Each structure stands twice: as C-alpha cells, then as structure tokens.
C-alpha cells in the first residue's frame, strides 16, 4: 500500500499485527459485536480475502479523491468543512474495515485453538425500523435489528447476505451517514430488501408499503464508497440536505437498485441519487422525484443502465431529470421523464463528452441540453416504434420516411445542423469514432466505386461546397497491413429537389471493410440535407 496522509498506512499495519496473544474473553465480545461469530468457516476465509483486497483499493481511492474532491469543492463552492468531513469519513471507513479484518483473523484463530465453539447460521437477517433492537442477533423477526447501519456498518457482511426490512417501517437518521463496508461477488450480491405482501412477508404484515430511510433534511446520506456487488430493493431513501444526495455511490461497481424511490432531497443543488466513477450500475423500476436540484447525477466515470424508471419534477420542481458530467454514459430503456410533473429546466442535461443511448422512452421536454462532443442516440423516439434520432452538440440526425429516393432506402437520414456546426465540428451520422462509421461495407481488392445519394433540406442561400458537404471512404491501402487511406467525394448540391450522386472511387490493396461517413460542416438556419441510407457499390 502506498504511504497515505495522516499516517493511515502505519496505523493499518500496526492494527493488523496479530502476533500478540489476545484476551480471548474480550475477543469473544469483539466477535459478537462484529457478527463474525455467526459466520461459517468458509465465510470467514472469504471475508479475509475480501478485506485483504479491499483495504489497498480503498486507500488508493482515498488518495485519488483528495485532489478530485478539492476541485469539486472549489467548482461548486462547497464549504471546506464538508470536504474535510468526506475525507475523514473515508479514513474512518478504512480503519473500521481493518478492525473487522482483525476480528475475522482472531475468530479463525480462536476456533482453531478451541477457544470458540460456534454454531454458524445462514445469511438471512431481519430489520424492523420501528420495533427492532440492535442488541439482538438479527436472525429472526422476533430478534430483528432496529437500524440499517447495524447490517451495513457495525457487523461484517458476507457475499450472499440478505437483510429483510419490515414493510411500512421507517428510520430517521439525522446525525451521520449510513456507511457500507464489505463487498459481494459476481455470484452473490449483498442485499437489502424491503418486504411486501406477495413475495417477502416474514412478519405477516400483508403490507406493500416500502420501508423508508429519511435523513430529515440533514446533510447525511446512504454512502457506498468503493463497495462492490450491492443490491437495494423496495426501499425509499429521502430527505437528505447534503451535497451528495440521498444516496452517494462512489467507486462502487456492480451496484443494483430495483423498485426503489429516491425523493425529497432538499439541498439547493442536491441529488436524489449521485453516482461517480462507478461502472456496471443498474437501476430498474425506480422512481425519482421531488429532489430540489437533480433527480439523478452521473458524474465522471459513471456507467449506468436505466430500465423502466420514472423521473418527475414533483412538488419541489426538480431542475433536471438526469445530469451527466464529463465522460459519463448511460443507457435508458422503457422509462419516462416529466410526464406527471415536469422538470424546471431539462429532462436530460449532458456535459462535455457524455454519451447516452435511449430506447422506447418518453420525455416531457425532448429538447436536450448538450455539452461539447456529446451524443444522444434514440431508438423508438417518444415511444413511437421505428423512429430514430441522434442528437449532437452540433445538431441532430433523424430518421425520415417522408423524403426518400426512388429506388433507394425506405427512409432517409435528415441532417439538421445548429449554430455549433462548423469546419472543426461537422455533423455526421456517427461523430464519435473513426471505426463505427455510418456505413461499414465489405469490398474485394479491386477498383470500387461507392455512391451515396444526397439532396437538400430547404433552399440554401449559398449551397455547401464539396469541402462543406462530402462523403468519405476509409479503405485498406496495403496488401497485408492494416494501414488505410481515405477518398472523398467531389459532388455538390445546387437545388432542394434533386438527389445528387456523391461518388468515391478507389482500389483497396486487400479485401476488407470500408468505412464510409457523411460530413456536413456548414450551418444556415432551417437548412440541411437528406442522406439516402442505401449506399451503392459498383
């Protein structure tokens, strides 16, 4: 582990020195407090491996975030005290996990030496947020725990652990974050599941009211920091008054939320759910509303899939449905935005380099706010089957069946540039990659001509030159290597009704893929072009 601020590394190494013989009576109390006395031998060994891998990862995350959090504080004018609190919280988490690691090592040693005689149990726990008792063992409804943090923070979790939370109960946490420590694995999530009448009803309540966790407008949250393979199901998390929203997911991959609600964040620029530097995150059947700033914030490095979720402004008139920071990306399927109550500004806002893919999703405000070099690709736009649109910083490209070429494709690509379209920022059908071009065509090692037909959209004041509207083929120029050359078209448009053949003739030196794209870098208001999406090879 790298040397860290505040002597963190030395503290960890000293704390994990198990060479000193403990007082085994006292150590038994530690095992009970941390819940490791309930674990099977194989679970203890898995915990030992998990902690050994996780502590160095968290230390590195702590170091990486020192500068990152400092920049964030300056950008958004967040008080330094809050920055210090975040960093101290990360340090405390590392220390707590190190303490759990030592508890596991002592538990294993105590069993091997015969100090502890255990009767391990399964991995199911129970939480009653109204009538539970954190001094109980949490192993039955009669002995349920009272708080979420007894499960996430105090006791040690193993991959595959499940906590059932009693339906209709609620916890108010107004004095600290609720923290998560352990990791699940690719075969077993660590889960927190709110009970319901049809599937999980161990109390026999016959209730479908989701249990809720409220922060009472205090600056606290449910905090996942470097945690892997966690799943929340049927929970309401609400009423944070802090910078990072009701739930903050930082550097925590393979995170799942199913049928949850994130509501009523009261901070001026706050968030229902805040995800940063976390990949393979999936949100399904979740509700976002009444969050004062943004319902869902995806910050740098976030990679998220959103399925069948609802985003609404609510009573607090949320500014944004989803905001994507620089470099974040998400997929949105079968969802809705602002249909019950609209968002104040935008359903979708992206900063530089963000990328969004959307299918069969309806927006109250389908005009998105895009940052530089962003792309939003939509299929079945506004839940209309067969419609397609790509929105770029420099314009949009839409599937159009009203204007087509006789003998060509059944639809055209309608280019509609905006004021950001220009010589260094052309509008294309696929602006994000040199490889994933508009057309990918296989040709032999012989002279080839590729023709794409284009016609004008509107009568231009001055029609684009062949340096402002052109087609370009990228082909193999070597008999065995992967090097390439490009060939551009030279045709131009001269009216708004004629389909013009834009041709590119070249001779590849080996058979292979030719990548063909269409470029438009000129803007006039309400002008553009139609592209026949059926290229001709001859």
N, C-alpha and C positions, 0 to 999 in steps of 0.2 A: 504493500500500500504506500502511496506517495505521502510525504510529510504534509500535514494539514495545519491550518491555523488553530490557535488556542490549545496546542498540544494534544489534539484529538487522537492522533496516531499512537502516541505514547500511552495515553490513558487506556486505549483499547488493548494494546499489547499487555499492559500491566494487569488489566482487569481479567484477561483471559488466561492468566498464568494459573494452571490447575495443579501445580506441583505441591502446593501447601494443603495438608490434610484438613478438611473442614470439620466443624462440629456437625455431626450427621443429624442430630435432632433439629438444629437450626436449619440445616439444608433441606430437611423434610418440609419444614414450613415454607421455604422458598419454592420447592417443587409444587406444593399445593397452591400457593399464591399464583404461580405462573401456569398452573394447569397441566404441567408435564407429567404429573403422577398418573393422569388418565390415559396417557398415550401408550400404544403398543410399542414393542421394541423396534419394529421396522419403521414406525413413525418417528421415533426418536433419532434413528440413524438418518432418515430423510431430512429431518429438521436440521441436524448437524451439518449436512452437506449444503442445505439451502442457506443457512446463516453464513457459512464459510464463503459462499459465492456472493451473497448479497451485501455483506458489510463493505468489501472493497468497492463494489459498484456504487453504493450509496455515498461513500467517501468521495469518489470521483465526481458523482453528481453534485455533491455539496461544493466541491471546488469549482466545477464548471458553472455553477449558478451564482457564485459570488459576483463576478463581473456582469453576468446577464441580468441578475436582479437589480444591480446598481443602475444599469442603463434603463431598465424598466421604470425604476423609481424616478429617475430624472425626467424621462419622457412624459410620464403621466402625473408628475408632481405628487407622488405618494410620500407620506412622511417617512423620515429615516427610521423612526422608531418601529414602523411596521416592517421595514426591510430587516432590521436587527432581529425582530421577533420571528420572521420567517427563517432566518439563518440559525437562530438559536433553537428553533423547533426542529430543524433538520439535524443539528448536532445532538439534541436530546434523543431523537429517534435512533440515531446510530448507537448512542450509549445504551439505550434501553434494549436494543436488539442484541448488543454484545452481552448484556446481563442475561438475556434469555438464552443465548448460546451457552454461557457458562452453566446456567441452570440445567440445560439439557445434558451437558457433559457430566455434571455431578449426578444427575438422575441415572444415567447409564452406569457410571462407576458405582453408585450406591446399590444398584440391582446386582451388578457383577460381584460385589463384595458381600452381598447378603444383608446389607443394612435395610433395604427396602423390599417388602413383599407386596406386590401390586396385583390388582385385578383390573386390567385395562378394559375400557369400554369403547363403544363405537365413536363415530364422528358427528353425531347429531346433537345440537344444543338448542335450548329454548330461551326466548327473551320475552318477558311481559313488561312493557314500558310503563304500565300503571301499577301493577301489583307484584312485580318480581323482587328478588333480593340478591344483591351482588355477593353476599356472604354464602349463598347456596352454591351447589355444584353445577347448575345449569343443565342437568341431564334429563330432566322431566318437566312436564308442565307444572307440577306441584313444587318443583325446586328451580323454577326459571330465574334467570338473571334479570336485573332491573334495567340495565343500560347497554347500549350498543358497544361502548368502549370496553366493557368487560370482555367482549368477544374479540374486538379488533385490536386492542392495545394491551390490556393487562395480562391476559392469558395467551399462551402460544398456540398458533393455528397450524394445522397440517393441511396439505393438499387433500381436497375431498371433504373438508369440514363444511357443515351446513348449519346455519342458525335460523330457526323459525321464529318470526316475530309475531306476536299475537295481534290479530286483526282488531282495528278500532282503537288501538292504544297509541300513546304519543309520548315523546320525550322532548323536554326543553333543555337545551344546552347553551348557556349564556356566559360561561366563564372560560372556555378553552376550545380549541379544535378537537375534533374526534379523529384520531390518528390510526393508521393501518400499518402493520409491521411485516407480516410474513408474505410468502409467495405460494400460489398454487403451482400447478404444472400443466403441460399440454394435455394430459389425460384427465385432470381433475381441477376444476375451479375451487376456490374458497368462496362460499356463497352466503348471502344474507337474503332471506326470502320472507316477504310479508304474507301472512296466511290469508286464505279465502275459503269460502264455504264449499267449493266444488272439488278442490284438489288437495289442499293442505289445511286441515282444520283440527289439529290435535286437541284444542281446548273445547271443541264442540260449540263454538260461538254462533255458527251459522251466519257469520258476518262477512261482507265483502268490502268493508271499509279498510282502505290501505292504512297501515300504521305510518305514523309521521314522525319526522325528526325536525324540530324547529330550533333556530338559533336566536329567536326573539329580537331580531334586528341588531344583534351584537356582531362584532367583527370576527366571527368564527365560521368554521366550515367543516365538512367531512373531507379529509385530506388523504389522498393517495399519492405517495411520493416514492417513486422507484419500486412500485409494487406490481407483481405480475400475476395474471390469471385470477382476477377477482370478478365476481358477478353479483349485481344487485337486482332484485326482482320484487315488484309490487311494493315499492316504498315511495313516500312523499318526503322530499327534502326541501326545506323552505326557510325564508325569513332570515337570511344572512345579511349583515350590514357591512361586510368586509370587501376588500379589493378583489379577492379571488373567487367570489361567488359562493353559492350553496355547497357545491362540490368542486374540488380542485384536483385534477388528475395530471400529475407532473412526472414525466419519465416513466410512466406505468403502462406497459404494453399488455395486449390481450385482455383489455378491460371490457366488461359487458354490462349493459343496463337493459332490462326487459320490463316493460309495463310499469315504469316509474314516472314520477312527476317532479319537476324542478320549478318552483314557483316563488314569487314574492320576495326576490332579492331587492333590498331597499337602498343599496349603495348607488350613488348618482351615476357611476359608470360601471356598475356591477354586473354580474352574470348569473344566470340560472345554473349553468354548468360550464366550467373552464377547463379546457384540455390543452396541454402543452407538451411537445416533444414525446408524444405517446403514439405508437402505431398499433394497427390491428384493433382499433376500438370499434365496438358495435353498439348502436343504440336502436332499440326496437320497441315499437308500440309505446313510446314515451310521450309525455305532454310537457310542453314548455309554455309558460305564460306568466304575466304579472311581474316580470323581472324588469326593474327600472331602466337598466342600460341595454343589455343584450341577452337574449334567451340562451344562445349557445355561442361560445367564443372558442375558436380553434386557432391556437397560437402556433408559432414557428415549430415545424416538425410534426404537427398533429396529422394523423392519417385515420380518418373516421368513416365508417359506413352507417348510414341512417336509413332505417326501414320502417315505414308505416308510423311515422311520428307526426305530432300536431304542434304547430308553433303559432301562438296568438299573442297579441299585444296585451290584452286583459285590461283590468281596471287601472294599472299603473302605466298603461300605454308605452310599452317597450319600444325603444328606438329601432332595434334591429332583430330580425329573426335569427340569422346566423351571420357572424362576422368571422372571416378568415384572415389571419395575419399573414405576413410574408412567408411564402413557401409552404403553407398548409394546404391540405387537399381533403376532399370528402366526396362520397357518393351518396346521393339522395334518391330513394325509391319509394313510390306509393305514399307520399306524405302531403301535407298541406300547410300553407303559410297565410296567416292573417284572415282566414275565412270567417271566423266568428268575430274577432276584434282585430283591426288592422294594426300593424306596426307603425310607429310615428314616421320613420324615415324610409327604410328599405327592408324588404323581406330578406335580401341577400346582399352583403357588402364584402368585397374582397380587396385585400391589399396586394402589393406587388408580388407577382409570381405565384399566386394561389391558383389552384385548379379544382374545378367542380364538375362532376358528372351527375346528371339528373335524368330520371326516368319516371314517367307517369305521375307527375307531381303538380299540384295546382297552387298558384300564387295569387294573392290579392293584388299585389303590385309586381307584375312581371318585368318591370324595368329595373335592372340590377345596377349597382354601383361597382365599377371595376377599377382596380389599380393597374399599374403598368405590367404588361406581359402576362395578364391573366387570361384564362379561357374558361367559359362555362358552356358545356355541351349538354344539350337536352334532347331526349327522345320522348315521343308522345307528349308534346308540349301542352300544358294546361289540361292534361288527361285526355287529349284527343289523339286517338290511335293513328300512327303513321306520320305525324308531324315531327319535324326535326329542326333544331336551331342551335347554332354555335354563336355565342356572344364573346367578342374580344374587346380589349381596351380600345382598339381602333375601328370597331364596327361590329356587324353581325352578319351571319350567313344562315339563310333559312331555306328549308325545302319548299319548293313552289310547284304546284301541279297546274297552275293557271296559264303559265307561259312555258311551252315545250316546243322542241324542234320536231318537225315531221320526219319520221324515220329514226328519231333519236330516243332518248330515255323517256320514261313516263313522268319524270319530274326534272326540274332544274334546280340548281343552287343559286339563290338570289343573293348577290353581294350588295350590302348597304354600308358603305364606309361612313365614318363620322369625322369630326374635325381633328382627331388624333392620327388619322391615316396619313402617311406621308412617305417620303423616299426611304427613310430608315425604319419605317414601321408599316410595311404593307399588310393589307388584308388578304388572307389566304384561307383555303378550306382546312388546312392543318398547319397552324403557325408555330406549333410547339416543338417540331422535330424535323431534322433532315431526312430521317428514315421513314417515319409514319406519314407519308405524303398523301395527297389527295387520291392518287391512283398508283397502284402497285401492279405492274404488268410484266409478264414473263416473255422474253424475246430470245431468238436464236442469235448466233454470231454472224449476222448478215445485215445488209443495209435495211434499215427500218424507218418507216415514217409513222408518226403518231399524230393524229388530228383531233383537236378538241374544238367544238363549236361554241362561240360566244356571241351574244347580242346585247345591245344596250338596254339599260333600265332608265328611261327618261331621255330627253334630248339634251345632251351636254352643251354648255356654252362653248367649250373647247374640248373636243374628244381626246381621250388619253392617247399618248404616243405609245410606240412599242417599248419604251423604257418605263412606261407608267402602267401598262396592262400587257401582260405577256404570260405565256406558258413556258415551262422549263422541264426538260427531261434530264435525269441523272442516270448515266449508264456506265457499264464496266469498260475501261479503256486499256486493259492489259489481258494478255492471253491466260494468265494463271493467278495473278494477284488480285486484290480487292480494291485497287485504286479506281477512281471514277472521274469522268468529265461531265460537263453539262452542255446542253444545246437549247437555245432559246428560240421562240417564235419571233417573227417579224411583222405579222399582220396587225392591222389596226381597224377600229370601228369608225364608221362615218355617218351612221344614222341610227335610229332607235328601233328599226323593224327587221333588219337583215341579220341573219345568222352568218357569221364570218368564220371561215376555217382557219384556225391557228395551228400551223403545222411545225413539226420538229423532225428533221431527217438526220440520221446518224448511223454509224456502224459499230456495234459493240464488238470487242475482240474475244469475247466468250459469251456463251449463253448465260442468262441470269435475269434478275429483277431489274426493271427500270422504274425509277420513282419519278412521278410526274406531278407537278403542282401548278396552280394558277395564282398569279400575283396581281394585285391592284394597289397602287400607292398614290392615287390621286383622289382628291375629295372635292365634290361640288354638292351643295345642299340638294337632297332628294334625287340624287343620281347614283347610278351603279351599273351593274351588269348581271345578266343571266348566264350561267355556265351549264351546257348540256353535259350531264354526268355519265355519258356513254362514249368513252374515247374509241377511236377507230385506229386499228393497227394495219398497216399495209407494207 
